[in-house]
Amino acid sequence: MAAETTAVLAAFSSALKYEDIPQRTREYCKNILLDTLACAVAGHQGEETHQLAALASGIAQSNESSVIGGDRLSLAGATMLNGYLITAVTMCDIHRSTLTHVTPEVIPPALAIAERDGLSGSDLLVAIALGCEITTRIGLGLDYPEARKRGWHGPGVLGPFGSAAAVGRLIGLDPVRMAKAFGLAGSQSAGTFAAWGTPTVKFHQCRGALSGLMAALLAQQDFLATQEFLTHKDGGLFNTYSNGGTPAAATDQLGQRWELEQIALRLWPSASTIQGFITAMFDLVEKNDLKPSQVKKVDVKMSKVAVDMHGIFPRYKGKFDALLSTHYAAAVILHDRELTLAQFEPARYDDPVLRKFAAEMVDVKIDSALTGVQAVVEVHTTDGKTLSMRCDHPRGSAENPLTRAQIESKFRTYAKGRLSAANIDAVINAVTKLEEFGSVRGLMELLRAGDEQRKRKTA
């Protein structure tokens, strides 16, 4: 089976129908879509968004595709910009076992092609399910821990395959052309952790979306490409990016067990690896009704990976550092009891009280007994008490999922002021009843900012 991995995934991708997807999985795909749209409208507040917007508008000069919460760009430009918007403010999904953000690569090209071709909501749902499943399945086959040792960053490496699968399904690629699309996607797989600590890690996502789009559209022309990219002995993904991988994991119970259900969503705009800590911090503050004046010190214990990545910003420089900083998150959660984008604006993170608290009263330590996103928070109070809270499964994880109501609230929070109130309601209703939605063009029209909103945002 290992030698046939690409072919198996390609055949599955070409044949998948709406009826093949369990009801629970369909509903989770709707949750993923609505959460993704929330992230995208929020992404207009990203520090570097204007730079990606300039790049996206310069790729081509046509305007056939909609920008979420914006206007129109070319097919390529909208795919790239929407991909960046989803990840711009660090609160999109995460497939934890591969540390891969999936939606920025999969959903933008699916929306763009479904809009271009006037496809139905049902078609879109199948494409989203397929793209997410292929991304995560290939991630399992890669043996991600081994790939991580080599420095690879999942979204840019795995994302092009999910993007190609979603687009390929929408344009009706047969198994042979779908396999070629995977070969073309793999030829563009790239992105390493050398970019960590810079916005380039977010560029990996939107570039992955565009790579998969190009791969599927070129395969549609029957462009010659290897049909066994994943397991090819000379340069195949599993052999070159890892140690041969675990190809059987990519196809095990394919179509029966849906790996996409392991994609975690984020309630808060902060790094995925510290969502466990944030959950524990909120739980502790809310349970004990803690006030800043009662706190002498905060000890945060996390895994070595989490501390190495997010315990290094006690004196954060700006928004990007603050979004990654455990120290700042502890300080602002205690003081504000909120963690929205408002807490990551200069007016808030530059507050001297918060900066002093983060630098001097929060201690972040490695606990070798903790792994992944597990975290323990201990608050030492001024009256000599020690309050403790542990989190093994953060809010939004498969074990502790967000409700549809929580995701709707997230969308409303960030769509307000960019979309009209009527359009916000209509988008939520459209996603809820996605199978009944006639044409994705109607959904994208609802998601474009109106003239009044665009003028206000550019004024």
Secondary structure as GFF3:
##gff-version 3
##sequence-region A 1 459
A	DSSP	three_ten_helix	2	4	.	.	.	ID=ss1
A	DSSP	alpha_helix	5	15	.	.	.	ID=ss2
A	DSSP	three_ten_helix	18	20	.	.	.	ID=ss3
A	DSSP	alpha_helix	23	42	.	.	.	ID=ss4
A	DSSP	three_ten_helix	43	45	.	.	.	ID=ss5
A	DSSP	alpha_helix	49	59	.	.	.	ID=ss6
A	DSSP	beta_strand	65	66	.	.	.	ID=ss7
A	DSSP	beta_strand	72	73	.	.	.	ID=ss8
A	DSSP	alpha_helix	75	87	.	.	.	ID=ss9
A	DSSP	beta_strand	94	95	.	.	.	ID=ss10
A	DSSP	three_ten_helix	96	98	.	.	.	ID=ss11
A	DSSP	alpha_helix	103	116	.	.	.	ID=ss12
A	DSSP	alpha_helix	121	142	.	.	.	ID=ss13
A	DSSP	alpha_helix	144	149	.	.	.	ID=ss14
A	DSSP	alpha_helix	154	170	.	.	.	ID=ss15
A	DSSP	alpha_helix	175	186	.	.	.	ID=ss16
A	DSSP	three_ten_helix	193	195	.	.	.	ID=ss17
A	DSSP	alpha_helix	200	220	.	.	.	ID=ss18
A	DSSP	alpha_helix	237	240	.	.	.	ID=ss19
A	DSSP	alpha_helix	247	251	.	.	.	ID=ss20
A	DSSP	three_ten_helix	259	262	.	.	.	ID=ss21
A	DSSP	beta_strand	263	264	.	.	.	ID=ss22
A	DSSP	three_ten_helix	272	274	.	.	.	ID=ss23
A	DSSP	alpha_helix	275	288	.	.	.	ID=ss24
A	DSSP	three_ten_helix	292	294	.	.	.	ID=ss25
A	DSSP	beta_strand	295	302	.	.	.	ID=ss26
A	DSSP	alpha_helix	304	310	.	.	.	ID=ss27
A	DSSP	alpha_helix	319	324	.	.	.	ID=ss28
A	DSSP	alpha_helix	326	336	.	.	.	ID=ss29
A	DSSP	three_ten_helix	341	344	.	.	.	ID=ss30
A	DSSP	alpha_helix	346	349	.	.	.	ID=ss31
A	DSSP	alpha_helix	352	360	.	.	.	ID=ss32
A	DSSP	beta_strand	362	366	.	.	.	ID=ss33
A	DSSP	beta_strand	375	381	.	.	.	ID=ss34
A	DSSP	beta_strand	386	391	.	.	.	ID=ss35
A	DSSP	alpha_helix	404	415	.	.	.	ID=ss36
A	DSSP	alpha_helix	421	432	.	.	.	ID=ss37
A	DSSP	three_ten_helix	434	436	.	.	.	ID=ss38
A	DSSP	alpha_helix	440	447	.	.	.	ID=ss39
A	DSSP	alpha_helix	451	458	.	.	.	ID=ss40
###
